[in-house]
Amino acid sequence: MVGQYQGPDGTAALVVVAPIWNIIYSLGLLTGTGGSVLFSAQRGGHQESGSENQYFTAAVSGSVLLAALAWVGLLLFQGTLLTFFGADESLLPLAEIYMKPIRYVFPLFLFNQLLAAFLRNDGAPGLATLGVLAGGVLILILPSLLGAESLWLAMPIAEVLTALYAASAMGRYTRLLSR
């Protein structure tokens, strides 16, 4: 879709931007998968009730710290990072345009991965799957609805909607568990 609307330079700028959100996704997988596996192992081992919550708290705390560090790093060194990942003086302006809406929701990439991992490992894999699939479908549909010039708003909008869904699913699921 990017190549269709923006041409070869748009596709090249996408390749430059992709490693940045891959890093934040990876940090979310790190804290989410690690924390949720420990959480599930503790819960499955039938240890004292409630002790598994410390793993969720640690994963969220680690995610907040990593998201804050990554976000500050992105805000302070965006041009340097884009250049490091391959932007030259002709691609840098386009890559910065692509990054602008993503910058505002950058931590959500991490938190969506965290919440999805806990939902998957805590007995609600369907909720996590639905959230991830809905986000992907939104990224495909929104550019058609918003128009080619708004192509780069699709991913941040999808992330916000996915985060709202994941947070509400997590809230509903934890309320059910506490009964």
C-alpha positions in Angstrom: 0.0 0.0 0.0 2.8 2.4 0.8 4.5 1.9 -2.6 1.1 2.5 -4.3 0.6 5.9 -2.6 4.2 7.0 -1.9 6.3 5.2 -4.5 9.7 3.8 -4.0 10.8 6.5 -1.6 7.8 5.7 0.6 8.7 2.1 0.7 12.3 2.9 1.4 11.2 5.2 4.3 9.0 2.4 5.7 12.1 0.1 5.7 14.0 2.8 7.7 11.1 3.3 10.2 10.3 -0.4 10.7 13.3 -1.3 13.0 12.2 1.4 15.5 8.8 0.0 16.1 10.2 -3.6 15.9 12.5 -2.6 18.9 9.5 -1.4 21.0 7.5 -4.5 20.0 10.4 -6.7 21.0 10.6 -4.9 24.4 6.9 -5.6 24.9 7.4 -9.3 24.0 10.4 -9.4 26.4 8.4 -8.2 29.4 5.1 -9.6 28.4 6.2 -13.1 27.5 8.7 -13.4 30.3 6.4 -12.1 33.0 3.4 -14.1 31.8 5.3 -17.3 31.7 6.5 -16.8 35.3 2.9 -15.8 36.2 1.4 -18.9 34.7 4.1 -21.2 36.2 3.4 -19.8 39.6 -0.4 -20.1 39.1 0.0 -23.6 37.7 2.2 -24.7 40.6 -0.7 -23.9 43.0 1.6 -21.9 45.2 0.0 -19.6 47.7 -2.8 -17.7 46.1 -2.1 -14.2 44.9 1.7 -14.6 44.8 1.6 -14.7 41.0 0.5 -11.1 40.9 4.1 -10.0 41.8 5.1 -11.2 38.3 2.4 -9.1 36.6 3.5 -6.1 38.7 7.2 -6.6 37.8 6.3 -7.0 34.1 4.3 -3.8 34.1 6.9 -1.9 36.1 9.6 -3.1 33.7 7.5 -2.2 30.7 6.9 1.3 32.1 10.7 1.8 32.6 11.6 0.4 29.1 8.8 2.3 27.4 9.9 5.6 29.1 13.6 5.0 28.2 12.7 4.1 24.6 10.3 7.0 24.2 12.8 9.5 25.5 15.5 8.0 23.3 13.2 8.3 20.3 12.2 11.9 21.0 15.8 13.0 21.6 17.5 10.9 18.9 14.9 10.4 16.2 17.0 11.8 13.3 20.1 9.9 14.4 18.1 6.6 14.8 16.5 7.0 11.3 19.9 7.8 9.8 21.4 4.8 11.6 18.7 2.6 10.1 19.4 3.8 6.6 17.8 7.2 5.9 19.8 9.6 3.8 19.1 13.3 3.3 16.4 12.4 0.7 14.6 9.8 2.8 15.0 11.5 6.2 12.1 14.0 5.7 9.7 11.3 4.6 10.7 8.9 7.4 10.2 11.8 9.9 6.7 12.4 8.5 6.0 8.7 9.0 7.4 8.7 12.6 5.4 11.8 13.7 2.1 10.1 14.5 3.9 6.9 15.8 5.8 9.1 18.3 2.7 10.0 20.1 1.6 6.4 20.8 5.0 4.8 20.9 4.6 3.2 24.4 1.4 1.5 23.3 3.3 -0.8 21.0 5.0 -2.2 24.1 2.0 -2.3 26.3 -0.2 -4.0 23.7 2.3 -6.8 23.5 2.5 -7.0 27.3 -1.3 -7.3 27.8 -1.7 -9.7 24.9 0.9 -12.0 26.4 -0.7 -12.0 29.9 -4.2 -12.6 28.3 -2.8 -15.6 26.3 -1.1 -17.2 29.2 -3.8 -16.6 31.7 -6.5 -18.7 30.0 -7.9 -16.1 27.6 -6.0 -16.7 24.4 -9.1 -15.8 22.3 -9.3 -12.3 23.7 -5.6 -11.7 22.9 -6.0 -13.1 19.4 -9.1 -11.0 18.7 -7.2 -7.9 19.8 -4.2 -8.6 17.7 -6.2 -9.5 14.6 -8.5 -6.5 15.0 -5.4 -4.2 15.1 -4.0 -5.8 12.0 -7.3 -5.4 10.1 -7.6 -1.8 11.2 -4.2 -1.1 9.8 -5.3 -2.5 6.5 -8.8 -0.8 6.4 -8.1 2.7 7.8 -5.9 3.9 4.9 -8.8 3.3 2.5 -11.2 5.2 4.8 -8.8 8.0 5.7 -7.2 8.5 2.3 -3.7 8.1 1.0 -2.4 11.3 2.7 -3.5 9.8 6.0 -1.8 6.5 5.5 0.5 7.0 8.5 -2.3 7.6 10.9 -3.6 4.1 10.5 -1.0 2.4 12.7 -1.3 4.8 15.6 -5.1 4.7 15.5 -5.0 0.9 15.4 -2.6 0.8 18.3 -4.8 3.1 20.4 -7.9 1.1 19.6 -6.1 -2.2 20.3 -4.8 -0.8 23.6 -8.3 0.2 24.7 -9.6 -3.3 23.8 -6.7 -5.1 25.5 -7.1 -3.0 28.7 -10.9 -3.5 28.8 -10.5 -7.3 28.1 -7.9 -7.6 30.8 -10.1 -5.7 33.2 -13.1 -7.9 32.4 -11.1 -11.0 32.7 -9.5 -10.1 36.0 -12.9 -9.1 37.4 -14.2 -12.6 36.5 -11.2 -14.2 38.2 -11.7 -12.3 41.4 -15.2 -13.6 41.9 
